[in-house]
Amino acid sequence: MKLVFGEGSCGIAAGARKVRAAVEKLNADNAVEIGITGCIGMCYLEPIVDVYDGGTLVKRLVKVQEKDAERIYKAVADAGRAGAPRPPTASVQQQDGAPLSELADLEISADDKEFLEKQTRIALRHCGLIDPEDIAAYEAVDGYKAIRKVLAMTPEDVIAEIKVSGLAGRGGAGFPTWFKWNAARNAKGEQKYLICNADEGDPGAFMDRAVIESDPHSLIEGMLIAAYAIGATKAFVYVRAEYPLAIVRLEKALAAAKKAGLLGENILGSHFSCDIRIKAGAGAFVCGEETALIESLEGNRGMPRLKPPFPAEKGYTQAPSNINNVETFANVAWIILNGGAAFAAMGTETSKGTKVFALTGKIKRGGLVEIPMGLTLRDVIFGIGGGIRDGGTFKAVQMGGPSGGCIPEHLLDTKIDYKALGATGAIMGSGGMVVMDSHTCMVNMARFFLDFTAKESCGKCVHCRIGTKRMHEILTRITEGKGKEGDVELLQELCNGIKAGALCGLGQTAPNPVLTTIRYFRDEYDAHIREARCPAHECAALKTYSIDPAKCKGCTMCAKKCPVGAITGAVKQPHAIDPAKCIKCGQCAATCKFGAVVIG
């Protein structure tokens, strides 16, 4: 029997390593085999521990804590000694009888199983299932077969297969991958470079991080195939330094691949040579833009270049270069092994294949989701994600991070493809999907994203450097109840000017959160400006706290919790809040068990 611990960043943060350490202390006689894997995507259930009998998954245990280690170890060790029968399939099984039945309270529920069962996983196909630090585990699931197949093909044939697949860049722009490869292939230059953009900077997005942490060899193999196709002998993975686990595991994977003859000179005895190096970026959001990334890679400040010329013609060190993101490369080996037509059979006419999303926010089941293009937002949020947590009401979903837009409830049946999402004013982006409920203020949400983009602007062009700052100032004023008539129209004017005049994609898309919130939630802007009222009761400056005397029991708990002594009243008598002293911290509302605190 074997215990496999989910040790992606989410699992580790939830305590997976502590649980594993506790089990290892008990396993002095090695009665149980112990291993690790990456993130399977069910981040809301971490720590996750899988129980294997041979190569078959027989139990998936969720929300495991350190206190559970002893009984998990005992049950699995006893089952191993008893020679528990193996189920006929490789799916999660309910095994009747002792000793594993004693872990039933930790086992994943039928509803939670649907989270994975409703997905179609290609980029995430190995995540959470193999050991990311063992090249043999990757090879056991057909790893590096695609590069062997490619070495018997011409570069032109490889590009043609990618063209058939319809694979588009998964970094946000959705540009045809084959076209970029072909442009770099045909560009003149003795030295060509391949670059992986792993500078994932959107708030709430963690798709690329999870792929590198959980299946680094799929990225390496995809990059090798791309390098062969365009004629590159040197490649870089530009990954943000805030992803230390991803960097460590990628370093191990590169070392293992090199030792196996899959990197370096004359790969697998062929005439193809390629090395891959890691560049840890300092975390500038603008470096997600390809030319700014190249500047940073060269040791300069990350600022975008004018285009044309495009990187395919003059990229890193002015040599022909191709840039794709992690998810794009993670699809490549699967396409080569299964055929471009198989990938193209999924999705829509204009958006082929699958897409990975980071489902976060006010959602019951948050984590990584990979679905065929063409499903609706409702399918993902309510079908896979389980709907709004804590009995809340859906209000909007933010697509595409700071460069995206907010999509309201009446557009939940919008198909997930580049064209349909673009029509709403949002974008696909790299795959962030932040769900908001009725307690979210859309004006404050727009202010949050403008604060982010204003701070992350590189400052090269006036429209972005000054425009985003002015917009943020106006939005801040509105959320403080100091808005005035004409502010919304001024915001729209600034938005249009920035979109038209900004140099790169960061500035050109920065107004999207503002434009979409004005478009779909204009009433909230009007309430803030005309009534000094936040309908969602989120903006602190516009909140008022009072106590309903009919509900107050005089328990004194709110007065004890108030940090500034703003609440007065005798025991068993209705209390009151002094608005002049109240700092609107919300402690009283959080403490009251009788619903007596009224937030206005």
N, C-alpha and C positions, 0 to 999 in steps of 0.2 A: 504494500500500500504506500501511497505517496501523498504528501501534503504540499500544495503549491500556493504560495502567498503572492497576492497581487501587490507588486511594489513599483507602481508608477508613482508620480509625485503625490497624487491624490491619496493613494493607499498608504504611503509612508506618512503623510501628514495626519491621516486618521489613526495611525498607530500600528500599521502592519509589521514594521520591523520589531517593535516591542513584543508583539504576539509571537513572531517567529523566534525571537531570542528566548522567550519563555518555553516554547516547545523544544528548542534545541537543548536546553538545559535538562529537560526530562528525557531526552532521546540518547542517553549515554550508551545504550546497547544497540543503537542504530536499527531499532525495530521498525522505524518508519523512515522512508526516504523523504528528504526535504528539498524543495526547489523554489524558485521564484519565477514570476512572469511580470509582464507590464500591466498597463491599464486596459481592461476589457471594455471600458466606456461607461459602466454603471457607477459613476463616481458617488452618487447619492447613497450607495449601499456599502461603501468601503468602511473598514477593511474587509476584503473578500478572500476566503480561503477555499480552494478547490481540493476535493478528495478524489484521487485517481486509484483505480485498481488496474494495474498494467497500464495500457494506453487509453483506458476508458474512464471518462468523468462520471463518477457515481453520486457525488454530492457537491453542491455549491453552497457554502456557508457565508452568510453576509452579516455585516455590522458586528464582526467578531471583536471581542475585547480581550485584554490581557488576562482577565479573570477566567476566561473560557478556555485558556490554553491547556490546562491539565485534563479536563474532561474530553476535549477534542483529541488530544494525544492518546489518552487511554482508550477511547472508542475506536480510533483508527488502528492503533497497535493491536488491540484485541481482535478486530475484524481481520487484520492481516494474519494473525496467528491461527485464527479459525478457518482461514482459507475461504473467505467470503466469495460466493459465486459472482461471476462477471456478467453484467447485463449484455444483451446481444448488440446494442447500438452504442454510439459514442455520444449520445445526448445525455443531459442531466437526468438521472433516474431517481425514483423513489425506491429505496431498498428497504424492504420490510424486515422486521426482526432485529434483535440485538446483534451487535452493539451499536451500529451506526444510527439506528432509530432513536437512540438517546440524544442525538443532535438535531432532532426535528424542529426544535424551537429556533434554531439558527439557520435553517435551510431557507433558501430563496422561495418566495411565494409564487403562485401561478401567475398572478398579475405582473410581478416583476420580471418573470421569464419572458413575457410579451415584449419587453423593452428591446431584447435582442432578436426575438423571433420575427418581429415586424421590420427588421432592417435587411438590407442587402449590402454585404461588406466586401469591398475589394481593396481599397486603400488600407482598411483596418482589418484585413482578413486574418492576420496572425496576431493582432494585438490582444494581449491577455490570454493567449493560448500557448505561446512558446517562451522559452527562456531567452530574453534579449541579449544575454551575455554569452551565449553558446552558439557558435556558428553551425555546429552539427544539428542543433534544433531547427535552424532555418533551412538547412539542406534537406532535412527529413521531410519538409513540407514543400519539396520541389524548388527550394532556394538555389539560385545560381544556375538553374537549368536554362533560363531565358538568355543569359549572356552567352552560354555555350551555343545555343541555337543561333543567336545573332552573329557570332563569329563565323558562321557558315553562310551568312547572307551578305549582300552588298549594303553599304550605307543607304543607298537610294531605296532599296527594298524595305529597310527598317522604317525609313521616313514614310514610305507609302503605306505601311501597315498602321502607323500612327494616324495617318490621314484618314484611312478607312474607319478607324475607331471614333473619330470625331472628338477626341480628347482636347479640351480647351484648358487653358491655364487656370488652376484652382486658387490662385492668389487673389483673385478679385476681378480682374479685367476680362477674363474669359476669352482671351485671344487664342486662336488655333495653334496648338502646340507644334504640329507638323510644319506650319508656315515659318515659325521662328527657327526651328531646326534647319529647315531648308535654306533659309536666308543666311544662317551662319555657315552652313555647309558650302554654299556657293560664294561666300565672301572671300576676297583675296587676302591672303596672309599666311605666312609659314607657321606661325604659332597661333593656336586658337584656344579659347578658354571656355570651360563650363562652370556655371555658378549656381548653387542652390540657395534660394532665398528662404532662410529659416528665421528671419527677423520678424517674428509674429508679435505685433504690437497692439492689436485691437483689445480694448478692455473686454473681458469675458470670453476671449478666444484662446483655445489651447489645443487645437487639432494637430498642428505640426509638432509641438512639444511631445504629445502623446505618441505619435508615430515614431519619432526618433528614440524616445525612451523605451518603447515596447517592441519595435521591429526595425532596428537601425539598418539591418542588412537589405531590407527592401528598398530603402533609400539609396544605399550604395549600389545595388544592382541596377536600379533605374537610372542612376547617374552614369554608370559605366555604359549602358546601352545608348544613352543620349550622347555621351562623349564619342563613342564609336561612330554614331550617325553623323555628327557634325565635323569629326576629324580633330577633336581636342585631345591633347595629351596631358593637360593639367586642369584640375578642377578644385573648386573651393565650396565648402559649406559655411555660409555666413549665418551664424546662430547667435542669438542674444546671450550675453553672459549671465542673465537671470535664470537661465536654464541649466544649472550645474549638472543635474543628473543626466540630462540629455547629452551634454558634452562628454561626460565620463563614459557613458555607454557607447556613444559614437566612436570615441577614441579606441575603446576595446574592440569594437567591431571592425574598424579600419586595420588595426594591428592583426586581427585574426584573418581578415581577408588577404592582407599582404603576405602573411605566412603561408596561406593556402594557394598562393600564386594568382590571386584574383586582382591584385593591384601591383603597379610597378611596371617593369620592363617585360615585354613579350608575354602578356597575360595568357595563361593556359596554353603556352607554347605557340601562340599566334604572333602575328606581326603588329598587333595592337598593344600599345603601351599607354598607361594612364595612372597618375597619382592623384589622390584626393587629400586636401588639407582642410583643417578647421580654422575659421577666423571667428573669434568671440567678439561680438559687437557690444558697444557700450549702452545699448538700449534706447537709441533715438528712434522714435516712431517714423520719422521721415526716411530712415534708411530702409524701410520697406519698399520705397520707390526705387526702381532698379538702378537708375543712374546715380542716385544718392548713395546707394549701397556700394556701387563701384568706387565712388570717391572715397568712401570709408575704407574699403578693401585696399585701396592704394595708400592709405595712411593719412588721408586728408579729412577735413571736416565734412560730415555727411550733408551735402547740398546737391540738389538736382542739377543736371546739365540740360542745356537746350537740346531739343530733338526736332528734326534730324541733325546730325547722324544718329542712328539708332545703335544700340549695343552690338547688334549682329554685324555691323560694319566697323564701328569703333567703340569698343567697350573697355575692358580692363587693359590698362597700359596702351590704350588706343588700338588694341588688337581685336579681331572678330570674337565676340563673346555671346553666349546664350545663357539666359537666366530663366529658371522655372522655380516654383516653390516646392516644398516637401511633398504635399499631397499629390501634385502632378507627377512627380517622379515615382511615388509609391504605387501608382497605377500601371506604370510602364511594363514591368516584368509580367504582370497578369495579362496584359494585352498581347504581348509577344507570345506567351504560352497558349492563350485561349483564342487568339485571333481578334483583329480589330472589329470584325463584324459582330462578335459576341458582346463587345463593349457597346457598340453602336445600337444594338438591339434594345438596350435599356435607355430610359430617358425619353426626351421629346425630340421632335424634328430638328429643333434649333439648339437643344442642349442635351448632349449625349452622356450616357454613363451614370455614375453615382456622384453624390456630393456629401462630404462630411460636414456636420454642424456641431458646434459646441452649444448645447442647450442649457441655458442658465437663467437665473432670475427667479421669479415667483412661480416656479414650476415644481410639480410633485417629483418627477423623475428627471433630475438633471445629470448631464454627462455628455458623452460623445455619441452622435447618431449619424449613420451613413444610410442614405436612402437613394433610390433611383430618382433622377430628375423627373419632374412631372407630378409628383405627389403634391398635395396642397399643404399650406401652412397648418390648417386644421388637422390634417393627418399626422403631422409631426408633433404639434403641441398637445393635442388632446388624445391622439391615438397612441403614439409612442411615449410622449412625455407625461401622459396621465392627467393633463389639465392643470388648473391652478391650485396651488397648495393652500392649506389652512382655510378651505372653504371660500376662497376669494373669487372675484369676478374678473375675467379677462378684460384688459383694456387695450393693450397694444403690444407689438413685438418689434424690437429694434433689430434690423437686419443690416449687416455690413459694418458694424462698429461705428466709430466717429465719422466715417465716410458714408455711412448708410442713412437710413431713414426709418421713421416709426410708422408701422402699418396697423390700422385700427381694426376693430372687431368685424365690421361689415365687409372687410376684404380678406377674411380668414380662408376663404375658398380659392384664393389666388394660387395658381400653380407655381411650384418652385422651379423656375428656369430663368435664364438671364433676361429674356425679353419681358416676361410677365412681371417679374419683380421690378424691373426698370420702369414699367408703366405706372407703378404705384408711387414712384419718387424715391424708392429705396434701391439698394443694389445687393447682389449676391455677396459681394465682398469675399473675404477669406473663409467665412463660415460662422461668424458669431451670430447667435440668435438669443437675444436677451428678452425674456418675457416679463411684462409688467401687468400689475393688477390695478384695481380701482383706487388703491392708496398711493399710486405714483402720480406725481404732478408732472405733466408733460412740458410745462414751461421750465421747470427745474431740471428736467431731463435734458432739454436742449441746452440749458446753461452748463450742465455738467460736461457734455461733449464739447461745447465751445471752449470751456476752460481747458480741456485736454488738448484740443487742436491748437489753441492760441499758445500754450506753453511748448508744444512740440514743433511749432513752426520753426524752420531753420532760419527765417528772417531774410532770405535772399531777395524775395520780391515784396513790394510795398503792399499789394492787395492782400496777401496772406498775413504778412507781419502786422500791419496796422488794422486791416479790416476785421480779422478775427478777434482782435483785442477790443475794438469798438463794439462789436456785436456782443461779446461777453459782458461788457460793461452795461449795455442796455438790458440784457437779459437778467443780470444781477439786480439792477435797479427795479425791474418789474417784479421779481420774486421777493423784493423787500417792501413792496407796496408803494413804491415811488414812481411807478410807470405813469406815462402821460399819453394823451391822444396823439396819434401819429407815430408812436414807437413801432407798431407792427409794420406800418408802411415803410418806415426807415429801415427796419430789419430786412424787409424784402428787397429794398433797393441795394443795400449792402451785399446781400446774398448774391444778387444778379451780377453785381460788379466784381465780386471775388471770383465767382465761377468763370466769368469771361476773361479776367485778367491774370489769375494766378498761374505761375509757371508750371507747377507739377500737380499730380493727382491729389496730394494732401490738401492744397488750397482749393482746387477746383471742386472737391467733394465736401469740404468742411461745412458749407451751408446746408447740406442735405437734412440734418436733424432739425434745423430751424424751419426750413421750408415745409417739411412734412408735418411738423407739429402745428404750424400755422394753418396748413391746408386742412388737416383733419380735426384739430382741436382748437380752433379759433376762439370758441366760447371760453376756454380756460384763460387765454390771453386777455380777453375782454373782462373777465371776472377779476383778474389780478389788477388790471389797469383802472377800471371804472368803479370797482367796489372794494378794492384793497382786500380781496378775499381769494383764498386758495381752495378751490372745490375739493381737492384731494386731501386737504389738511396736512400737507407735507412741508410747505414753506414756513420755517420757524418764525420769521418776522411777522407773518400774517395769522399765526395761531392765537387763539384765546382759550384759556382754561378756566372753567368754573365748576362748581359742585351743585348737583341737583339735590336740594334738601329732602325731596321725597324719597330718594334712594339712599342717601347717606345714613349709615348706621352709627356714626360717631365712634368708629373703632380706633381712630387716631393713627392708623398705619401710614396714611398719606402724609400727615404732618411730621411724623418721625422720619420719613424718607426725603422730605423736601430739603434740599441743601441750603436754602436761603431763608427759611422760616417764613415763607409766604402764606402758609396755611394755619388758620387758627380755629378753635372750637373746643368745647368741653366734651368729655367722655360721654358717649351715648347721645350726643346732641349733634345736629347738622353742622358741618364745618364750612368754611368759606376761604376763597383764595384772593389775596390782595394782588390785583393786576399790576400795581406799581412795583411790587417786589418780585413778581413771578419772572423767572428767566426762561420759561417754556422748555424745560428740559424733558418733560414727559414722565418723570418718575412717579408722579401722583397717579396718572392714568395707568401706568404699568403695575402699580401696587394695588390699586383698588379692586377688590373682589366682587363688588356689588354694582359695577357699571355706573357709579355715581359721578365720575369725572366726565364733564362734557367738553369736547374739543370743538371749537368753532372756528 
